[in-house]
Amino acid sequence: MLKATVWTRNDCLYCSLAKKELHNRKYQIDERNITSLWSKEDLLKVVPNAKTVPQIFIRGKYIGGYDELMTYFEETTSNYGN
């Protein structure tokens, strides 16, 4: 199964969109919400320059935010299609 780690916070539209996209693509999501169980400091240990959420990792590889996630899927899908 494909795995993704998504750093999120409550009431974050792009976090919700990223999780929905990953779910639709059958990813198992490890959500790390910085407003409940995790802290911003925990996130900054992993992504020192993070200024926003979501921050997304796929199979341990740092992808970035929602826009980068969509670019990642466009690039990986087009690579398989050609």
Jmol script that loads the backbone (N, CA, C; Angstrom):
load data "model"
ATOM      1  N   MET A   1       0.837  -1.188   0.000  1.00  0.00           N
ATOM      2  CA  MET A   1       0.000   0.000   0.000  1.00  0.00           C
ATOM      3  C   MET A   1       0.881   1.249   0.000  1.00  0.00           C
ATOM      4  N   LEU A   2       0.452   2.253  -0.721  1.00  0.00           N
ATOM      5  CA  LEU A   2       1.170   3.518  -0.763  1.00  0.00           C
ATOM      6  C   LEU A   2       0.928   4.279   0.532  1.00  0.00           C
ATOM      7  N   LYS A   3       1.989   4.902   1.046  1.00  0.00           N
ATOM      8  CA  LYS A   3       1.882   5.610   2.318  1.00  0.00           C
ATOM      9  C   LYS A   3       2.301   7.061   2.168  1.00  0.00           C
ATOM     10  N   ALA A   4       1.575   7.915   2.885  1.00  0.00           N
ATOM     11  CA  ALA A   4       1.889   9.339   2.897  1.00  0.00           C
ATOM     12  C   ALA A   4       1.769   9.867   4.321  1.00  0.00           C
ATOM     13  N   THR A   5       2.654  10.796   4.661  1.00  0.00           N
ATOM     14  CA  THR A   5       2.564  11.527   5.921  1.00  0.00           C
ATOM     15  C   THR A   5       2.174  12.950   5.579  1.00  0.00           C
ATOM     16  N   VAL A   6       1.127  13.435   6.251  1.00  0.00           N
ATOM     17  CA  VAL A   6       0.628  14.782   5.970  1.00  0.00           C
ATOM     18  C   VAL A   6       0.565  15.563   7.274  1.00  0.00           C
ATOM     19  N   TRP A   7       1.360  16.620   7.364  1.00  0.00           N
ATOM     20  CA  TRP A   7       1.307  17.542   8.500  1.00  0.00           C
ATOM     21  C   TRP A   7       0.180  18.519   8.220  1.00  0.00           C
ATOM     22  N   THR A   8      -0.735  18.651   9.173  1.00  0.00           N
ATOM     23  CA  THR A   8      -1.928  19.464   8.986  1.00  0.00           C
ATOM     24  C   THR A   8      -2.196  20.332  10.209  1.00  0.00           C
ATOM     25  N   ARG A   9      -3.246  21.133  10.106  1.00  0.00           N
ATOM     26  CA  ARG A   9      -3.813  21.837  11.259  1.00  0.00           C
ATOM     27  C   ARG A   9      -5.323  21.862  11.058  1.00  0.00           C
ATOM     28  N   ASN A  10      -6.055  22.170  12.098  1.00  0.00           N
ATOM     29  CA  ASN A  10      -7.509  22.235  12.003  1.00  0.00           C
ATOM     30  C   ASN A  10      -7.938  23.369  11.069  1.00  0.00           C
ATOM     31  N   ASP A  11      -9.072  23.189  10.427  1.00  0.00           N
ATOM     32  CA  ASP A  11      -9.679  24.217   9.565  1.00  0.00           C
ATOM     33  C   ASP A  11      -8.752  24.702   8.449  1.00  0.00           C
ATOM     34  N   CYS A  12      -8.030  23.766   7.845  1.00  0.00           N
ATOM     35  CA  CYS A  12      -7.105  24.094   6.752  1.00  0.00           C
ATOM     36  C   CYS A  12      -7.662  23.502   5.462  1.00  0.00           C
ATOM     37  N   LEU A  13      -8.108  24.362   4.560  1.00  0.00           N
ATOM     38  CA  LEU A  13      -8.698  23.915   3.305  1.00  0.00           C
ATOM     39  C   LEU A  13      -7.723  23.061   2.501  1.00  0.00           C
ATOM     40  N   TYR A  14      -6.477  23.513   2.339  1.00  0.00           N
ATOM     41  CA  TYR A  14      -5.519  22.782   1.524  1.00  0.00           C
ATOM     42  C   TYR A  14      -5.121  21.457   2.168  1.00  0.00           C
ATOM     43  N   CYS A  15      -5.157  21.399   3.484  1.00  0.00           N
ATOM     44  CA  CYS A  15      -4.916  20.118   4.177  1.00  0.00           C
ATOM     45  C   CYS A  15      -6.020  19.135   3.826  1.00  0.00           C
ATOM     46  N   SER A  16      -7.256  19.604   3.864  1.00  0.00           N
ATOM     47  CA  SER A  16      -8.395  18.749   3.525  1.00  0.00           C
ATOM     48  C   SER A  16      -8.328  18.295   2.070  1.00  0.00           C
ATOM     49  N   LEU A  17      -7.979  19.206   1.175  1.00  0.00           N
ATOM     50  CA  LEU A  17      -7.871  18.853  -0.241  1.00  0.00           C
ATOM     51  C   LEU A  17      -6.762  17.832  -0.481  1.00  0.00           C
ATOM     52  N   ALA A  18      -5.635  18.011   0.189  1.00  0.00           N
ATOM     53  CA  ALA A  18      -4.517  17.068   0.035  1.00  0.00           C
ATOM     54  C   ALA A  18      -4.909  15.686   0.549  1.00  0.00           C
ATOM     55  N   LYS A  19      -5.538  15.629   1.719  1.00  0.00           N
ATOM     56  CA  LYS A  19      -5.954  14.342   2.272  1.00  0.00           C
ATOM     57  C   LYS A  19      -6.984  13.664   1.368  1.00  0.00           C
ATOM     58  N   LYS A  20      -7.902  14.448   0.812  1.00  0.00           N
ATOM     59  CA  LYS A  20      -8.905  13.882  -0.091  1.00  0.00           C
ATOM     60  C   LYS A  20      -8.257  13.305  -1.344  1.00  0.00           C
ATOM     61  N   GLU A  21      -7.313  14.059  -1.921  1.00  0.00           N
ATOM     62  CA  GLU A  21      -6.615  13.589  -3.120  1.00  0.00           C
ATOM     63  C   GLU A  21      -5.847  12.297  -2.835  1.00  0.00           C
ATOM     64  N   LEU A  22      -5.136  12.263  -1.725  1.00  0.00           N
ATOM     65  CA  LEU A  22      -4.387  11.062  -1.358  1.00  0.00           C
ATOM     66  C   LEU A  22      -5.328   9.885  -1.106  1.00  0.00           C
ATOM     67  N   HIS A  23      -6.419  10.136  -0.423  1.00  0.00           N
ATOM     68  CA  HIS A  23      -7.406   9.084  -0.160  1.00  0.00           C
ATOM     69  C   HIS A  23      -7.967   8.537  -1.477  1.00  0.00           C
ATOM     70  N   ASN A  24      -8.301   9.430  -2.409  1.00  0.00           N
ATOM     71  CA  ASN A  24      -8.839   9.005  -3.706  1.00  0.00           C
ATOM     72  C   ASN A  24      -7.847   8.155  -4.490  1.00  0.00           C
ATOM     73  N   ARG A  25      -6.572   8.369  -4.226  1.00  0.00           N
ATOM     74  CA  ARG A  25      -5.529   7.605  -4.915  1.00  0.00           C
ATOM     75  C   ARG A  25      -5.087   6.391  -4.090  1.00  0.00           C
ATOM     76  N   LYS A  26      -5.848   6.073  -3.060  1.00  0.00           N
ATOM     77  CA  LYS A  26      -5.664   4.864  -2.244  1.00  0.00           C
ATOM     78  C   LYS A  26      -4.399   4.883  -1.387  1.00  0.00           C
ATOM     79  N   TYR A  27      -3.992   6.066  -0.930  1.00  0.00           N
ATOM     80  CA  TYR A  27      -2.852   6.180  -0.031  1.00  0.00           C
ATOM     81  C   TYR A  27      -3.303   5.954   1.407  1.00  0.00           C
ATOM     82  N   GLN A  28      -2.465   5.301   2.177  1.00  0.00           N
ATOM     83  CA  GLN A  28      -2.657   5.219   3.622  1.00  0.00           C
ATOM     84  C   GLN A  28      -2.032   6.488   4.189  1.00  0.00           C
ATOM     85  N   ILE A  29      -2.800   7.264   4.936  1.00  0.00           N
ATOM     86  CA  ILE A  29      -2.353   8.582   5.391  1.00  0.00           C
ATOM     87  C   ILE A  29      -2.040   8.556   6.879  1.00  0.00           C
ATOM     88  N   ASP A  30      -0.831   8.999   7.205  1.00  0.00           N
ATOM     89  CA  ASP A  30      -0.434   9.237   8.590  1.00  0.00           C
ATOM     90  C   ASP A  30      -0.556  10.749   8.798  1.00  0.00           C
ATOM     91  N   GLU A  31      -1.658  11.170   9.415  1.00  0.00           N
ATOM     92  CA  GLU A  31      -1.882  12.597   9.618  1.00  0.00           C
ATOM     93  C   GLU A  31      -1.236  13.055  10.915  1.00  0.00           C
ATOM     94  N   ARG A  32      -0.512  14.157  10.833  1.00  0.00           N
ATOM     95  CA  ARG A  32       0.139  14.749  12.006  1.00  0.00           C
ATOM     96  C   ARG A  32      -0.378  16.175  12.167  1.00  0.00           C
ATOM     97  N   ASN A  33      -1.404  16.310  12.973  1.00  0.00           N
ATOM     98  CA  ASN A  33      -2.095  17.578  13.158  1.00  0.00           C
ATOM     99  C   ASN A  33      -1.369  18.406  14.218  1.00  0.00           C
ATOM    100  N   ILE A  34      -0.897  19.592  13.824  1.00  0.00           N
ATOM    101  CA  ILE A  34      -0.103  20.422  14.747  1.00  0.00           C
ATOM    102  C   ILE A  34      -0.965  21.226  15.716  1.00  0.00           C
ATOM    103  N   THR A  35      -2.289  21.054  15.644  1.00  0.00           N
ATOM    104  CA  THR A  35      -3.148  21.717  16.632  1.00  0.00           C
ATOM    105  C   THR A  35      -3.694  20.726  17.642  1.00  0.00           C
ATOM    106  N   SER A  36      -3.264  19.473  17.558  1.00  0.00           N
ATOM    107  CA  SER A  36      -3.744  18.504  18.552  1.00  0.00           C
ATOM    108  C   SER A  36      -2.594  17.666  19.095  1.00  0.00           C
ATOM    109  N   LEU A  37      -2.260  16.570  18.462  1.00  0.00           N
ATOM    110  CA  LEU A  37      -1.250  15.650  19.010  1.00  0.00           C
ATOM    111  C   LEU A  37       0.191  16.087  18.756  1.00  0.00           C
ATOM    112  N   TRP A  38       0.410  16.854  17.721  1.00  0.00           N
ATOM    113  CA  TRP A  38       1.750  17.295  17.346  1.00  0.00           C
ATOM    114  C   TRP A  38       1.839  18.810  17.534  1.00  0.00           C
ATOM    115  N   SER A  39       3.066  19.340  17.460  1.00  0.00           N
ATOM    116  CA  SER A  39       3.255  20.785  17.603  1.00  0.00           C
ATOM    117  C   SER A  39       3.951  21.348  16.368  1.00  0.00           C
ATOM    118  N   LYS A  40       3.908  22.664  16.250  1.00  0.00           N
ATOM    119  CA  LYS A  40       4.620  23.325  15.161  1.00  0.00           C
ATOM    120  C   LYS A  40       6.116  23.033  15.275  1.00  0.00           C
ATOM    121  N   GLU A  41       6.607  22.937  16.501  1.00  0.00           N
ATOM    122  CA  GLU A  41       8.029  22.631  16.714  1.00  0.00           C
ATOM    123  C   GLU A  41       8.368  21.243  16.175  1.00  0.00           C
ATOM    124  N   ASP A  42       7.454  20.286  16.350  1.00  0.00           N
ATOM    125  CA  ASP A  42       7.666  18.945  15.786  1.00  0.00           C
ATOM    126  C   ASP A  42       7.783  19.024  14.272  1.00  0.00           C
ATOM    127  N   LEU A  43       6.899  19.795  13.650  1.00  0.00           N
ATOM    128  CA  LEU A  43       6.953  19.971  12.199  1.00  0.00           C
ATOM    129  C   LEU A  43       8.266  20.610  11.781  1.00  0.00           C
ATOM    130  N   LEU A  44       8.686  21.642  12.496  1.00  0.00           N
ATOM    131  CA  LEU A  44       9.915  22.354  12.114  1.00  0.00           C
ATOM    132  C   LEU A  44      11.167  21.502  12.277  1.00  0.00           C
ATOM    133  N   LYS A  45      11.118  20.482  13.107  1.00  0.00           N
ATOM    134  CA  LYS A  45      12.248  19.539  13.207  1.00  0.00           C
ATOM    135  C   LYS A  45      12.393  18.741  11.917  1.00  0.00           C
ATOM    136  N   VAL A  46      11.265  18.497  11.257  1.00  0.00           N
ATOM    137  CA  VAL A  46      11.257  17.685  10.042  1.00  0.00           C
ATOM    138  C   VAL A  46      11.399  18.554   8.793  1.00  0.00           C
ATOM    139  N   VAL A  47      10.725  19.708   8.790  1.00  0.00           N
ATOM    140  CA  VAL A  47      10.771  20.647   7.661  1.00  0.00           C
ATOM    141  C   VAL A  47      11.114  22.019   8.237  1.00  0.00           C
ATOM    142  N   PRO A  48      12.408  22.310   8.414  1.00  0.00           N
ATOM    143  CA  PRO A  48      12.824  23.531   9.112  1.00  0.00           C
ATOM    144  C   PRO A  48      12.285  24.841   8.540  1.00  0.00           C
ATOM    145  N   ASN A  49      12.042  24.897   7.253  1.00  0.00           N
ATOM    146  CA  ASN A  49      11.576  26.147   6.639  1.00  0.00           C
ATOM    147  C   ASN A  49      10.075  26.179   6.408  1.00  0.00           C
ATOM    148  N   ALA A  50       9.346  25.267   7.003  1.00  0.00           N
ATOM    149  CA  ALA A  50       7.892  25.220   6.793  1.00  0.00           C
ATOM    150  C   ALA A  50       7.242  26.478   7.348  1.00  0.00           C
ATOM    151  N   LYS A  51       6.445  27.116   6.520  1.00  0.00           N
ATOM    152  CA  LYS A  51       5.704  28.301   6.946  1.00  0.00           C
ATOM    153  C   LYS A  51       4.198  28.038   6.906  1.00  0.00           C
ATOM    154  N   THR A  52       3.811  26.988   6.178  1.00  0.00           N
ATOM    155  CA  THR A  52       2.401  26.651   6.024  1.00  0.00           C
ATOM    156  C   THR A  52       2.217  25.137   6.121  1.00  0.00           C
ATOM    157  N   VAL A  53       0.970  24.743   6.223  1.00  0.00           N
ATOM    158  CA  VAL A  53       0.601  23.341   6.080  1.00  0.00           C
ATOM    159  C   VAL A  53      -0.414  23.265   4.954  1.00  0.00           C
ATOM    160  N   PRO A  54      -0.559  22.148   4.305  1.00  0.00           N
ATOM    161  CA  PRO A  54       0.041  20.868   4.634  1.00  0.00           C
ATOM    162  C   PRO A  54       1.498  20.792   4.207  1.00  0.00           C
ATOM    163  N   GLN A  55       2.220  19.915   4.866  1.00  0.00           N
ATOM    164  CA  GLN A  55       3.550  19.508   4.446  1.00  0.00           C
ATOM    165  C   GLN A  55       3.450  17.997   4.243  1.00  0.00           C
ATOM    166  N   ILE A  56       3.812  17.546   3.050  1.00  0.00           N
ATOM    167  CA  ILE A  56       3.497  16.184   2.632  1.00  0.00           C
ATOM    168  C   ILE A  56       4.758  15.399   2.281  1.00  0.00           C
ATOM    169  N   PHE A  57       4.766  14.156   2.749  1.00  0.00           N
ATOM    170  CA  PHE A  57       5.811  13.189   2.422  1.00  0.00           C
ATOM    171  C   PHE A  57       5.137  11.969   1.814  1.00  0.00           C
ATOM    172  N   ILE A  58       5.706  11.444   0.750  1.00  0.00           N
ATOM    173  CA  ILE A  58       5.215  10.200   0.161  1.00  0.00           C
ATOM    174  C   ILE A  58       6.353   9.195   0.196  1.00  0.00           C
ATOM    175  N   ARG A  59       6.078   8.061   0.839  1.00  0.00           N
ATOM    176  CA  ARG A  59       7.094   7.015   1.027  1.00  0.00           C
ATOM    177  C   ARG A  59       8.397   7.591   1.573  1.00  0.00           C
ATOM    178  N   GLY A  60       8.287   8.541   2.487  1.00  0.00           N
ATOM    179  CA  GLY A  60       9.445   9.140   3.124  1.00  0.00           C
ATOM    180  C   GLY A  60      10.107  10.262   2.350  1.00  0.00           C
ATOM    181  N   LYS A  61       9.665  10.507   1.123  1.00  0.00           N
ATOM    182  CA  LYS A  61      10.239  11.578   0.291  1.00  0.00           C
ATOM    183  C   LYS A  61       9.424  12.847   0.477  1.00  0.00           C
ATOM    184  N   TYR A  62      10.120  13.943   0.762  1.00  0.00           N
ATOM    185  CA  TYR A  62       9.444  15.225   0.952  1.00  0.00           C
ATOM    186  C   TYR A  62       8.897  15.724  -0.375  1.00  0.00           C
ATOM    187  N   ILE A  63       7.595  16.045  -0.403  1.00  0.00           N
ATOM    188  CA  ILE A  63       6.941  16.551  -1.606  1.00  0.00           C
ATOM    189  C   ILE A  63       6.730  18.054  -1.511  1.00  0.00           C
ATOM    190  N   GLY A  64       6.249  18.532  -0.375  1.00  0.00           N
ATOM    191  CA  GLY A  64       5.957  19.956  -0.190  1.00  0.00           C
ATOM    192  C   GLY A  64       4.502  20.125   0.199  1.00  0.00           C
ATOM    193  N   GLY A  65       3.888  21.213  -0.281  1.00  0.00           N
ATOM    194  CA  GLY A  65       2.498  21.517   0.040  1.00  0.00           C
ATOM    195  C   GLY A  65       1.532  20.944  -0.982  1.00  0.00           C
ATOM    196  N   TYR A  66       0.307  21.453  -0.950  1.00  0.00           N
ATOM    197  CA  TYR A  66      -0.737  20.951  -1.831  1.00  0.00           C
ATOM    198  C   TYR A  66      -0.388  21.140  -3.305  1.00  0.00           C
ATOM    199  N   ASP A  67       0.082  22.319  -3.681  1.00  0.00           N
ATOM    200  CA  ASP A  67       0.426  22.570  -5.090  1.00  0.00           C
ATOM    201  C   ASP A  67       1.513  21.623  -5.571  1.00  0.00           C
ATOM    202  N   GLU A  68       2.517  21.400  -4.729  1.00  0.00           N
ATOM    203  CA  GLU A  68       3.603  20.480  -5.091  1.00  0.00           C
ATOM    204  C   GLU A  68       3.091  19.045  -5.187  1.00  0.00           C
ATOM    205  N   LEU A  69       2.118  18.702  -4.340  1.00  0.00           N
ATOM    206  CA  LEU A  69       1.520  17.373  -4.413  1.00  0.00           C
ATOM    207  C   LEU A  69       0.848  17.166  -5.765  1.00  0.00           C
ATOM    208  N   MET A  70       0.088  18.153  -6.197  1.00  0.00           N
ATOM    209  CA  MET A  70      -0.598  18.033  -7.477  1.00  0.00           C
ATOM    210  C   MET A  70       0.402  17.971  -8.638  1.00  0.00           C
ATOM    211  N   THR A  71       1.476  18.739  -8.553  1.00  0.00           N
ATOM    212  CA  THR A  71       2.532  18.668  -9.575  1.00  0.00           C
ATOM    213  C   THR A  71       3.172  17.281  -9.567  1.00  0.00           C
ATOM    214  N   TYR A  72       3.433  16.755  -8.381  1.00  0.00           N
ATOM    215  CA  TYR A  72       4.009  15.417  -8.242  1.00  0.00           C
ATOM    216  C   TYR A  72       3.124  14.387  -8.952  1.00  0.00           C
ATOM    217  N   PHE A  73       1.817  14.451  -8.719  1.00  0.00           N
ATOM    218  CA  PHE A  73       0.914  13.497  -9.355  1.00  0.00           C
ATOM    219  C   PHE A  73       0.855  13.707 -10.865  1.00  0.00           C
ATOM    220  N   GLU A  74       0.866  14.946 -11.307  1.00  0.00           N
ATOM    221  CA  GLU A  74       0.864  15.215 -12.759  1.00  0.00           C
ATOM    222  C   GLU A  74       2.121  14.640 -13.406  1.00  0.00           C
ATOM    223  N   GLU A  75       3.263  14.830 -12.779  1.00  0.00           N
ATOM    224  CA  GLU A  75       4.523  14.351 -13.342  1.00  0.00           C
ATOM    225  C   GLU A  75       4.613  12.835 -13.303  1.00  0.00           C
ATOM    226  N   THR A  76       4.220  12.214 -12.202  1.00  0.00           N
ATOM    227  CA  THR A  76       4.324  10.760 -12.110  1.00  0.00           C
ATOM    228  C   THR A  76       3.302  10.085 -13.007  1.00  0.00           C
ATOM    229  N   THR A  77       2.121  10.670 -13.145  1.00  0.00           N
ATOM    230  CA  THR A  77       1.098  10.104 -14.027  1.00  0.00           C
ATOM    231  C   THR A  77       1.530  10.235 -15.482  1.00  0.00           C
ATOM    232  N   SER A  78       2.082  11.395 -15.869  1.00  0.00           N
ATOM    233  CA  SER A  78       2.498  11.584 -17.252  1.00  0.00           C
ATOM    234  C   SER A  78       3.706  10.714 -17.590  1.00  0.00           C
ATOM    235  N   ASN A  79       4.567  10.451 -16.618  1.00  0.00           N
ATOM    236  CA  ASN A  79       5.706   9.569 -16.858  1.00  0.00           C
ATOM    237  C   ASN A  79       5.257   8.153 -17.150  1.00  0.00           C
ATOM    238  N   TYR A  80       4.189   7.707 -16.490  1.00  0.00           N
ATOM    239  CA  TYR A  80       3.688   6.362 -16.738  1.00  0.00           C
ATOM    240  C   TYR A  80       2.885   6.285 -18.021  1.00  0.00           C
ATOM    241  N   GLY A  81       2.310   7.406 -18.418  1.00  0.00           N
ATOM    242  CA  GLY A  81       1.470   7.410 -19.609  1.00  0.00           C
ATOM    243  C   GLY A  81       2.239   7.464 -20.905  1.00  0.00           C
ATOM    244  N   ASN A  82       3.508   7.847 -20.887  1.00  0.00           N
ATOM    245  CA  ASN A  82       4.297   7.995 -22.124  1.00  0.00           C
ATOM    246  C   ASN A  82       5.199   6.832 -22.359  1.00  0.00           C
TER     247      ASN A  82
END
end "model"
wireframe off; spacefill off
backbone 0.3
color backbone group
